[in-house]
Amino acid sequence: MKKFANWLRNMASSDEGAALALAPSLKEIRGQFLALPGEIRNQIYLALSSLTIANCSKHEHLAASALHRPLFRASGQIRTEALAYLCATHKLQILGIGTANLFFECAGEAIKQVKQIVIVQAASEIVGTRASEERVERLFGYLGETGALKGVKVVEEGVEMMYDSGEGGEHAGFLRRVEGLRERGVDVVVGFGGRKITNYISNRFSGPLLPQRIISMRDMSSLGWRKQYFDTGIKRHGRETRRVSHAPEGIYPKSNQASDGLPLSSL
């Protein structure tokens, strides 16, 4: 503690300390930014990339990954504006129904602006347990609030076979509910069934995929796969597949540092 106090005194007397003292406070910068016309702020929000969200089970996971940019931390109003602008102008790419529910919970009013969403979900985790059924119910509850929704794509991450809503077995109810979004004029794409990514990825690794191996989004990114994975759906490779289970790992900033605990539930 004594060393820290001495360091503060030295900083205050140095040129660097004087420069820090002259720097505007975060509150001042925030006020100046909000004083800009909305049209100019929107041009700044254009610099944001699309949202790709993976394996987030807590609010702080979102703060450390998809919402880690400083813009989301400036103030509640700026964060809400930026998030609403992203939802209205970018395709949301989310790995897992649970992660989608968490994002919608944190986004608050911004979910009304969502227009395009892609959800990658293992078929085996959609049905079979009370928890999975509750996650599905929450998802469709949130989708019911997305008044601006224009397109939904649900694609399979696992290997269990799912067919159309007339022959999907235990998954038929889920498929029918997704297809039911068409009644709202939503463009629906359901990518379950024979569409697989596993053969393509296994050929790019030195060895075959083993059971229970997790393919992370970092692996996909290093293979140049991520954009094709979301933008064009999952490649079709017939019936011969290799098993890949569980959801891919989350995407986090390169620093891999934890967030500052910003409460996102206030959105």
C-alpha positions in Angstrom: 0.0 0.0 0.0 2.9 2.4 0.8 4.5 1.7 -2.6 1.2 2.4 -4.3 0.8 5.7 -2.4 4.3 6.7 -3.4 3.6 5.8 -7.1 0.5 8.0 -7.0 2.5 11.0 -5.7 5.2 10.5 -8.3 2.5 10.3 -11.1 0.9 13.5 -9.9 4.2 15.4 -10.1 5.2 14.0 -13.5 4.3 15.2 -17.0 2.3 12.0 -17.5 0.3 12.7 -14.4 -0.4 16.3 -15.6 -1.6 14.9 -18.9 -3.9 12.5 -17.2 -5.3 15.3 -15.0 -6.2 17.3 -18.2 -7.9 14.4 -19.9 -11.7 14.7 -20.0 -13.6 12.4 -17.7 -15.7 9.5 -18.9 -18.9 11.4 -17.8 -17.8 14.4 -19.9 -17.1 12.2 -23.0 -20.4 10.5 -22.6 -22.3 13.7 -22.4 -20.6 15.0 -25.6 -21.4 11.8 -27.4 -25.1 12.0 -26.5 -25.2 15.6 -27.6 -24.5 14.5 -31.2 -27.5 14.2 -33.5 -28.9 10.7 -33.8 -28.0 10.4 -37.4 -24.3 11.0 -36.6 -24.5 8.5 -33.7 -25.9 5.9 -36.1 -22.9 6.4 -38.4 -20.7 5.6 -35.5 -22.7 2.5 -34.7 -22.1 1.4 -38.3 -18.5 0.5 -37.2 -19.9 -2.3 -35.1 -19.6 -5.8 -36.5 -22.5 -8.3 -36.5 -23.2 -10.2 -33.4 -22.0 -13.8 -33.1 -22.8 -15.2 -29.6 -21.7 -18.6 -28.3 -22.1 -20.5 -25.1 -23.2 -17.7 -22.8 -25.0 -18.9 -19.6 -24.5 -15.7 -17.5 -24.8 -12.0 -18.1 -21.1 -11.5 -17.6 -20.4 -14.0 -20.4 -22.1 -11.6 -22.8 -20.2 -8.7 -21.5 -16.9 -10.5 -22.0 -17.7 -11.7 -25.5 -20.4 -10.3 -27.8 -20.8 -7.0 -25.9 -17.2 -6.4 -24.9 -16.6 -3.3 -27.0 -16.2 -0.1 -25.0 -19.2 1.4 -26.8 -21.5 -1.0 -24.9 -20.0 0.3 -21.6 -20.3 4.0 -22.0 -23.8 4.4 -20.6 -27.1 2.6 -20.5 -28.6 4.9 -23.2 -25.7 4.5 -25.6 -25.6 0.7 -25.0 -29.4 0.4 -25.7 -29.1 2.5 -28.9 -26.1 0.5 -30.2 -27.8 -2.8 -29.4 -31.0 -1.8 -31.0 -29.2 -0.5 -34.1 -27.3 -3.8 -34.4 -30.5 -5.8 -34.0 -32.2 -3.8 -36.7 -29.4 -3.8 -39.2 -27.3 -7.0 -38.6 -28.0 -10.7 -38.6 -27.8 -12.2 -35.1 -25.8 -15.5 -35.1 -26.3 -17.5 -31.9 -25.1 -20.9 -30.8 -27.7 -22.5 -28.7 -31.2 -21.8 -27.6 -30.1 -21.1 -24.0 -27.7 -18.5 -25.2 -30.4 -16.9 -27.4 -32.7 -16.7 -24.4 -30.0 -15.0 -22.3 -29.3 -12.5 -25.0 -33.0 -11.7 -25.5 -33.4 -11.2 -21.7 -30.5 -8.8 -21.6 -31.4 -6.9 -24.8 -34.8 -5.8 -23.4 -36.6 -3.5 -25.7 -34.0 -3.9 -28.4 -35.4 -7.4 -29.3 -38.3 -5.6 -30.9 -35.8 -4.5 -33.6 -34.5 -7.9 -34.4 -34.9 -8.7 -38.1 -32.6 -11.7 -38.9 -31.5 -14.4 -36.6 -29.6 -17.7 -37.1 -29.7 -20.3 -34.3 -27.4 -23.3 -34.3 -28.7 -26.0 -32.0 -27.9 -29.7 -31.3 -31.1 -31.6 -32.0 -30.5 -33.9 -29.0 -30.8 -30.9 -26.7 -34.2 -29.6 -27.9 -36.4 -32.3 -26.4 -36.2 -35.0 -23.8 -35.9 -33.1 -20.5 -38.0 -30.5 -18.6 -35.1 -28.0 -18.9 -34.9 -28.3 -22.7 -38.7 -27.9 -23.0 -38.6 -24.7 -20.8 -35.7 -23.3 -22.9 -37.8 -23.9 -26.1 -40.9 -22.2 -24.5 -38.8 -19.2 -23.5 -37.4 -18.9 -27.0 -40.7 -18.8 -28.7 -41.9 -16.4 -26.1 -39.1 -14.0 -27.0 -39.6 -14.6 -30.7 -43.2 -13.5 -30.2 -41.9 -10.1 -29.1 -39.8 -9.5 -32.2 -42.3 -7.5 -34.1 -39.8 -6.6 -36.9 -38.7 -10.2 -37.5 -38.2 -11.0 -41.2 -36.1 -14.1 -41.2 -35.2 -17.1 -39.0 -32.8 -19.9 -39.7 -32.5 -22.9 -37.4 -29.7 -25.3 -38.3 -28.4 -28.4 -36.6 -25.1 -28.7 -34.8 -25.4 -32.3 -33.7 -25.9 -35.5 -35.8 -29.3 -36.7 -34.8 -31.6 -36.7 -37.8 -34.5 -34.3 -38.0 -37.0 -34.1 -40.9 -39.8 -31.9 -41.9 -42.7 -31.1 -39.5 -44.7 -34.0 -40.7 -42.2 -36.7 -39.9 -39.9 -35.3 -37.3 -40.8 -37.8 -34.6 -40.2 -36.3 -31.1 -38.9 -33.1 -32.7 -42.0 -32.6 -34.8 -43.6 -30.2 -32.3 -40.5 -28.0 -32.3 -40.3 -28.0 -36.1 -44.0 -27.1 -36.4 -43.6 -24.2 -34.1 -40.6 -22.9 -36.1 -42.6 -23.3 -39.4 -45.5 -21.5 -37.7 -43.5 -18.3 -37.8 -44.4 -18.2 -41.5 -47.9 -17.1 -40.6 -46.3 -13.8 -39.4 -44.7 -13.4 -42.8 -41.3 -14.5 -41.5 -38.9 -16.2 -44.0 -38.1 -19.5 -42.2 -35.2 -21.9 -43.1 -34.9 -25.1 -41.1 -31.6 -26.8 -41.8 -32.0 -30.1 -39.9 -31.7 -33.5 -41.5 -28.9 -34.5 -43.9 -27.0 -31.2 -43.7 -23.7 -31.8 -42.0 -20.5 -30.0 -41.2 -18.6 -32.8 -39.6 -17.1 -34.5 -42.7 -15.9 -31.1 -44.1 -14.2 -30.2 -40.8 -12.7 -33.7 -40.1 -10.9 -33.6 -43.5 -9.2 -30.4 -42.4 -7.8 -31.9 -39.2 -4.9 -34.3 -39.1 -7.0 -37.1 -37.7 -10.6 -38.3 -37.6 -13.0 -36.7 -35.2 -13.5 -38.8 -32.1 -16.8 -39.2 -30.2 -17.6 -36.3 -28.0 -15.0 -34.1 -29.6 -16.0 -30.4 -29.5 -15.4 -28.3 -32.6 -14.9 -24.7 -31.3 -15.7 -21.5 -33.2 -11.9 -20.7 -33.0 -11.2 -23.9 -34.9 -13.9 -22.9 -37.5 -12.4 -19.4 -37.7 -8.9 -20.8 -38.3 -10.3 -22.9 -41.1 -12.0 -19.9 -42.7 -15.3 -21.7 -42.0 -17.3 -19.2 -39.8 -18.8 -17.0 -42.5 -19.8 -19.9 -44.7 -21.2 -21.8 -41.7 -23.6 -19.0 -40.9 -24.3 -17.4 -44.2 -24.9 -20.5 -46.4 -26.0 -23.0 -43.8 -24.5 -26.4 -43.1 -23.0 -28.4 -46.0 -24.8 -31.4 -47.2 -22.7 -34.6 -47.1 -25.3 -37.4 -47.4 -26.0 -39.9 -44.6 -22.4 -40.8 -43.6 -21.4 -38.6 -40.7 -19.1 -38.5 -37.8 -20.3 -37.7 -34.3 -19.8 -34.3 -32.9 -21.7 -33.5 -29.7 -22.3 -30.5 -27.5 -22.3 -26.9 -28.5 -19.1 -25.2 -29.8 -17.0 -23.2 -27.4 -17.7 -19.5 -26.8 -16.1 -16.7 -28.6 -14.2 -14.3 -26.4 -12.0 -11.3 -27.0 -8.3 -12.0 -27.8 -7.3 -10.8 -24.4 -9.5 -13.5 -22.7 -9.9 -11.2 -19.8 -13.0 -11.1 -17.7 -15.5 -8.3 -18.0 -15.8 -5.5 -15.5 -19.1 -6.9 -14.3 -21.3 -4.5 -16.3 -24.9 -5.3 -15.4 -26.6 -6.0 -18.8 -30.0 -6.7 -17.3 -30.6 -2.9 -17.2 -30.9 -2.8 -21.0 
